[in-house]
Amino acid sequence: MTARCARKTFTSMARRSAHAAAINCLKKQSTGHKQRSFRSLNRRRVADSVAALRHQACHTTLHLKDPAVNKLLAASLLAAGLAFASVVQAAPTLLNVSYDVMRDFYKDYNSAFQKHWKAEKNEDVSVQMSFGGSSKQARSVIDGLPADVITMNMATDINALADNGGLVPKEWVSRLPNNSAPFTSATVFIVRKGNPKALKDWPDLIKDGVEVIVPNPKTSGNGRYTYLSAWGYTLKKGGDEAAAKKFVGDLFRHVPVLDTGGRGATTTFMTNQIGDVLVTFENEAEMIAREFGRDQFEVVYPSVSAQAEPPVSVVDKVVDKKQSRALAEAYLQYLWSPEGQEIAAKNYLRPRDPQVLAKYTDRFPKVDFLSVENTFGDWRTVQKTHFVDGGVFDEIYPGK
């Protein structure tokens, strides 16, 4: 082999090695979901690459005295070493699949958890988020989105993971305190500044000329809580099931458009200026204030609200495959920590910790809550009765 051939050989090898290193780095940065087995495989590939370079060097010893050849070999080995370092040092990554109106909360919480994990384990961790209508998000996980944890706004959506593929066990709800719901929320009315149509309680929403913005109960937990709150209001006022069905049907006849999730409904109401009232969770009111200004709307608490209990769960089949269970469980458990509860309260989510809740009574008015399970039965019954295809909602919603 001539010196020129050796230089060409090592130039090609250096380019291939550097290219492979770049590809490995990009894969690691873009997915964040690679398993330890993938990292082990990369280590073996890097080691094989280094061995191949050394083997080639042994067969061209006559020309390694050439400084140009030595520089190219050094560059190739450096590129391989950088690829190995990127594999070894890359931070573990969690994917949290959540629902629309939790963006601000998890932005704050993820930062706090990363600092906590670094202090406890001396390890960096990356947390990726996916947001959307809760039922659509659950369907994405069932269809293969590799969520380490799922943080929904009602048990129905996590039950779906147990019922479709056994992604979580049937008893998932008992694994964490408070039925796996670290905080609660209430349903509120967001009305135009000055409340020009005097919308104060549920019956006001079915007045002539009132347009109500609410997401689709079949795709959004936000929409389901609105539906159940209105139904429960009728029952609490002495009405029977037939009266409740009629009232909720009248309410949805005042809905001009059904968005798939809470964020879409907020955009319809605030950005597109459609509707007289947006029915949503109380923490969404704070998000609207931060984005659009507090002078653009008012918050009205109706006399009755279903108590929203947003549950969380590790996605067992995913974390066992990725070997990320310990990190995923710690991530969820920290929601009940004093810091996690403080972050919840600051984002207008009602904390479970009574000491933290007592500090924020000014932002959490007393509400006449109704329990969904005590009023309607367990969540599987609620889903089957009201929100499956052909259920009560399909019977009463004229836009079907």
C-alpha positions in Angstrom: 0.0 0.0 0.0 1.4 3.4 -0.9 1.4 6.4 1.4 -1.2 8.0 -0.9 -3.4 4.9 -0.7 -3.0 4.8 3.0 -4.1 8.5 3.3 -7.1 7.8 1.1 -8.0 4.7 3.2 -7.8 6.6 6.5 -9.5 9.6 5.1 -12.5 7.4 4.2 -12.4 5.7 7.6 -12.2 9.0 9.4 -15.2 10.4 7.6 -17.2 7.2 8.2 -16.3 7.2 11.9 -17.1 10.9 12.3 -20.3 10.4 10.5 -21.3 7.5 12.7 -20.5 9.5 15.8 -22.7 12.4 14.6 -25.5 10.0 13.8 -25.3 8.4 17.2 -25.4 11.8 18.9 -28.3 13.0 16.9 -30.3 9.8 17.6 -29.6 10.3 21.3 -30.7 13.9 21.3 -33.8 13.5 19.1 -35.5 10.5 20.6 -34.6 10.4 24.3 -36.2 7.0 24.5 -33.3 4.7 23.9 -32.9 1.7 26.2 -29.9 0.7 28.1 -29.6 -2.2 25.7 -29.3 0.3 22.9 -26.5 2.1 24.7 -24.7 -1.2 25.3 -25.1 -2.0 21.6 -23.5 1.4 20.7 -20.6 0.7 23.1 -20.0 -2.6 21.3 -20.2 -0.9 17.9 -17.7 1.8 19.0 -15.4 -0.9 20.4 -15.7 -2.8 17.1 -14.9 0.4 15.1 -11.8 1.0 17.2 -10.7 -2.6 16.8 -11.1 -2.3 13.1 -9.0 0.8 12.9 -6.3 -0.9 15.0 -6.5 -3.9 12.7 -6.1 -1.7 9.6 -3.2 0.0 11.3 -1.4 -3.3 11.8 -1.6 -4.1 8.1 -0.2 -0.7 7.1 2.7 -0.4 9.6 5.1 0.4 6.8 3.3 3.7 6.2 2.3 4.8 9.7 5.5 6.7 9.9 3.8 9.1 7.5 2.6 12.1 9.7 -0.5 12.6 7.6 -1.6 9.0 8.1 -1.0 9.3 11.8 -3.1 12.4 12.0 -6.0 10.8 10.2 -5.8 7.7 12.4 -5.9 10.0 15.5 -8.9 11.9 14.2 -10.8 8.6 13.6 -10.0 7.3 17.1 -11.1 10.7 18.5 -14.4 10.6 16.7 -15.0 7.1 17.9 -14.2 8.1 21.5 -16.5 11.1 21.3 -19.3 8.8 20.1 -18.6 6.5 23.1 -18.6 9.4 25.5 -21.9 10.7 24.2 -23.5 7.3 24.8 -22.1 6.9 28.3 -22.9 10.4 29.5 -26.3 11.0 27.9 -29.0 11.9 30.5 -31.8 9.4 31.0 -35.1 10.6 29.5 -38.7 10.3 30.6 -41.7 10.9 28.4 -44.8 12.3 30.3 -48.0 12.1 28.2 -50.4 14.6 29.7 -53.5 16.7 28.9 -53.9 20.1 27.5 -54.2 22.4 30.4 -51.2 21.2 32.4 -48.5 22.8 30.3 -47.6 25.5 32.9 -47.7 23.2 35.8 -45.3 20.6 34.3 -43.0 23.3 33.0 -42.5 24.4 36.7 -42.6 20.9 38.1 -40.2 19.3 35.7 -37.5 21.9 36.5 -38.0 21.3 40.2 -37.8 17.5 39.8 -34.6 17.7 37.7 -32.9 19.8 40.4 -34.2 17.3 43.1 -32.9 14.3 41.1 -29.5 15.9 40.5 -29.2 16.6 44.2 -30.3 13.1 45.2 -28.6 11.0 42.6 -26.0 13.4 41.1 -27.5 12.6 37.7 -29.1 14.8 35.1 -32.5 13.8 33.7 -34.4 15.0 30.6 -38.2 15.2 30.8 -40.1 15.3 27.5 -43.8 16.3 27.4 -46.7 15.5 25.1 -50.0 17.4 25.5 -53.4 17.1 23.9 -57.0 16.1 24.7 -56.8 13.5 27.4 -58.6 10.7 25.7 -56.7 11.2 22.5 -53.5 11.1 24.5 -54.5 7.9 26.1 -55.2 6.4 22.6 -51.8 7.5 21.4 -50.2 5.6 24.3 -52.3 2.5 23.5 -51.2 2.8 19.9 -47.5 2.8 20.8 -46.4 6.2 22.0 -43.7 5.1 24.5 -44.8 7.1 27.6 -43.0 6.3 30.8 -45.7 8.1 32.8 -49.2 9.2 31.9 -50.8 12.1 33.8 -54.5 12.4 32.9 -57.4 14.4 34.2 -59.7 11.4 35.0 -59.4 7.7 35.7 -61.2 6.7 32.5 -58.2 7.4 30.4 -55.8 5.4 32.5 -58.3 2.6 32.7 -58.2 2.5 29.0 -54.5 1.5 29.2 -55.4 -1.3 31.5 -58.2 -2.5 29.3 -56.3 -2.3 26.0 -53.1 -4.2 26.0 -52.5 -4.3 29.8 -50.1 -1.3 29.7 -50.9 -0.8 33.4 -52.4 -3.2 35.9 -56.1 -3.1 36.7 -55.3 -2.0 40.3 -53.1 1.0 39.1 -55.3 3.5 41.1 -54.2 2.1 44.5 -50.5 2.4 43.9 -50.2 6.0 45.0 -52.0 8.1 47.7 -55.4 9.7 47.1 -56.4 7.3 44.4 -53.2 8.3 42.5 -54.5 11.9 42.2 -52.0 14.4 43.7 -54.3 17.4 43.5 -57.9 18.3 42.6 -59.6 21.0 40.6 -63.0 22.6 40.1 -65.0 23.5 37.0 -65.4 27.3 36.5 -66.9 29.7 34.0 -64.6 32.1 32.1 -66.8 35.1 31.0 -66.1 38.3 29.1 -65.0 41.2 31.1 -67.9 42.7 33.0 -69.9 39.5 32.5 -72.3 41.2 30.1 -74.7 38.3 30.0 -74.8 37.9 33.8 -73.8 34.2 33.7 -73.6 33.1 37.3 -74.8 29.4 37.5 -75.6 26.5 35.3 -79.1 27.5 34.3 -77.8 30.8 32.9 -75.9 28.8 30.2 -79.1 27.8 28.5 -80.5 31.3 28.2 -81.5 32.4 24.7 -78.5 33.8 22.8 -75.8 32.4 25.0 -73.0 30.5 23.3 -71.0 28.1 25.5 -67.5 26.9 24.6 -66.5 23.5 26.0 -64.3 20.7 24.5 -65.8 17.4 23.3 -66.6 15.1 26.2 -65.7 12.1 24.1 -62.1 13.3 23.6 -61.5 15.6 26.6 -61.7 15.0 30.3 -62.4 18.7 30.6 -65.5 18.3 28.5 -66.6 15.2 30.6 -66.3 17.1 33.8 -68.4 19.9 32.4 -71.0 17.4 31.3 -71.0 15.6 34.7 -71.1 18.9 36.6 -74.2 20.1 34.7 -75.8 16.7 35.2 -75.0 16.6 38.9 -76.3 20.1 39.4 -79.7 19.0 38.2 -79.7 16.0 40.5 -78.6 18.2 43.5 -81.5 20.6 42.8 -84.0 17.7 43.1 -84.2 16.7 39.4 -84.3 13.1 38.3 -82.2 11.4 35.6 -84.6 12.4 32.8 -84.5 16.0 33.9 -80.7 15.9 34.0 -80.5 14.4 30.6 -82.7 17.1 29.2 -80.8 19.9 30.9 -77.4 18.7 29.6 -78.9 18.3 26.1 -80.1 21.9 26.3 -76.7 23.0 27.4 -74.9 21.3 24.5 -77.3 22.8 22.0 -75.7 26.1 23.0 -72.2 24.9 22.0 -71.3 26.2 18.5 -68.2 24.1 18.1 -66.6 21.2 20.0 -62.8 21.3 20.2 -61.0 18.1 21.0 -59.2 19.5 24.0 -59.1 22.2 26.6 -56.4 24.3 24.9 -58.3 24.3 21.7 -61.4 25.5 23.5 -59.4 28.3 25.1 -58.1 29.3 21.7 -61.7 29.3 20.3 -62.9 31.6 23.1 -59.9 33.9 23.7 -58.2 34.1 20.3 -61.1 33.6 18.0 -63.5 35.5 20.3 -66.2 32.9 19.8 -68.8 32.3 22.6 -69.9 34.1 25.7 -68.5 31.6 28.3 -65.7 29.1 28.4 -66.3 26.2 30.8 -63.0 24.8 32.0 -60.8 23.9 35.0 -59.9 26.7 37.4 -56.2 26.3 36.7 -56.8 27.1 33.1 -58.1 30.5 34.2 -54.6 31.3 35.5 -53.0 30.1 32.2 -55.4 32.4 30.3 -54.4 35.3 32.6 -50.7 34.8 31.9 -51.2 34.5 28.2 -53.9 37.1 27.5 -54.0 39.4 30.5 -56.2 39.5 33.6 -58.2 42.4 32.2 -59.7 40.3 29.4 -62.1 38.1 31.4 -63.7 37.2 34.8 -63.9 33.9 36.6 -67.3 32.7 37.9 -67.6 29.7 40.2 -71.0 27.9 39.7 -72.9 26.6 42.7 -72.0 22.9 42.0 -68.9 21.3 40.4 -67.8 17.7 40.0 -64.6 17.3 41.8 -61.8 16.7 39.3 -59.2 14.3 40.5 -56.4 14.1 37.9 -54.7 10.7 38.3 -51.2 9.7 37.4 -49.5 6.3 36.7 -46.3 4.7 35.5 -46.9 2.9 32.2 -45.6 -0.5 33.3 -45.0 -2.2 29.9 -43.0 0.8 28.7 -40.8 1.4 31.8 -40.1 -2.3 32.1 -39.0 -2.4 28.5 -36.9 0.8 28.8 -35.7 -0.1 32.3 -36.8 3.3 33.5 -39.2 2.3 36.3 -37.2 3.7 39.3 -36.9 7.1 37.7 -40.5 7.1 36.5 -41.8 6.1 40.0 -39.7 8.8 41.7 -41.0 11.4 39.2 -44.6 10.7 40.2 -44.0 10.3 43.9 -42.4 13.7 44.0 -45.8 15.2 43.1 -46.8 14.6 46.7 -43.7 16.2 48.2 -44.0 19.6 49.8 -42.3 21.2 46.8 -44.6 19.4 44.4 -47.7 20.4 46.3 -46.5 24.1 46.5 -46.0 24.1 42.7 -49.5 22.7 42.3 -51.0 25.4 44.4 -49.1 28.2 42.6 -50.5 26.9 39.4 -54.1 26.9 40.8 -54.3 23.2 41.4 -55.8 22.3 44.8 -53.0 20.5 46.7 -53.8 17.4 48.8 -51.5 18.5 51.6 -53.7 20.4 54.0 -50.9 22.5 55.3 -50.1 23.7 51.8 -53.7 24.2 50.9 -54.2 26.4 54.0 -51.6 28.8 52.7 -53.5 29.4 49.5 -57.1 29.8 50.7 -57.4 33.1 48.9 -57.1 31.5 45.5 -59.3 28.5 46.2 -62.9 29.5 47.0 -65.1 27.0 48.7 -67.0 24.9 46.2 -69.9 22.5 46.6 -68.2 19.5 45.1 -69.9 16.4 44.1 -68.1 13.1 43.9 -68.2 11.5 40.5 -68.1 7.9 41.8 -70.7 8.6 44.5 -73.0 10.3 42.1 -72.6 8.3 38.9 -70.8 5.1 39.8 -67.2 4.0 39.0 -65.5 5.5 36.1 -65.9 2.5 33.8 -69.6 2.7 34.3 -69.6 6.4 33.6 -67.6 5.9 30.4 -69.8 3.0 29.2 -73.1 4.9 30.0 -72.3 8.4 28.8 -69.3 8.7 26.5 -68.8 5.5 24.4 -70.1 5.6 20.8 -73.9 5.3 21.1 -73.9 6.4 24.7 -76.0 9.2 26.3 -73.9 12.0 24.9 -74.4 10.8 21.4 -78.1 10.8 22.0 -78.3 14.3 23.2 -75.7 16.1 21.1 -77.3 17.4 17.9 -74.1 17.8 16.1 -73.3 14.1 16.0 
